[in-house]
């Protein structure tokens, strides 16, 4: 994980993590694999609060799975996410402390890639992650940045 300023896109290593950038914005934690996606989302006006990519053994230990999660800092209209690439879904997350919902929900992009036992070597896992992330990047490229920002203003998202 590294941290990134959502305003100037400056990167800070996990060793020298900064909670705030010199430009005054709070930094966000981002997995290196998702940097391109996060930058594309920010360029289109999305607020990103966190982006994580982790691979784990599945419950029976025979294979592995990679989970990718991109927390967006607002509740975006579901219509913006029509035709998401394979494996990617949109969910809502509700911040809860002591069983009390603190804030309105925010949108989350999620993806789970399953790696069967025959495809659990590091090269196969990296390839599957690259394909899945590349699919989301291509989908984002089809979204005009200025049109997205205009929709957000009209919908009151930002």
C-alpha positions, 0 to 999 in steps of 0.5 A: 500500500502507498498513499496518494494525494487525490488533488495533486496525485503525489505518491508517498511510500508506505514507509513515509506515509503522510496523512495530508499532502502539502497541498492541504488534501487528506491522502488516501491508501491505494494498492499499487496495482490499482493506481491507474484505476484510481487516477482515472476515477479521480480524473473523472471527478469521483472521490476515492477514499481507499483502494485495496487489492489482496490475494488470499487462500480460499477457505478449503486451502485448495485455491486462492482468490484476489479481492479488489475494493475501491471505496468511493467517497460519495453515494453515486447514482447506480446508472453511472455503473451500467455495463461494468466489466466482468467480475466488477460489481457496485455495492453500498457501504454504510459507516457504522460504529457501535451499531449506529450508522454515522453517515450516508452510504457511499459507493464501493466498486468490488471485484473477486477473482478466483484462482483455481489450484492449477492457476495459483502460481504468482504469474497466473495470479498477476496475469488475472489481476492485470486483465481484470484491472485493465478491463476496468481501466478500459471501461473508465476510458469510455467515460468522458471526464467532463461529462462525468463531472457535469453529471455529478454536479447535477446529481449533487454527488460532489 
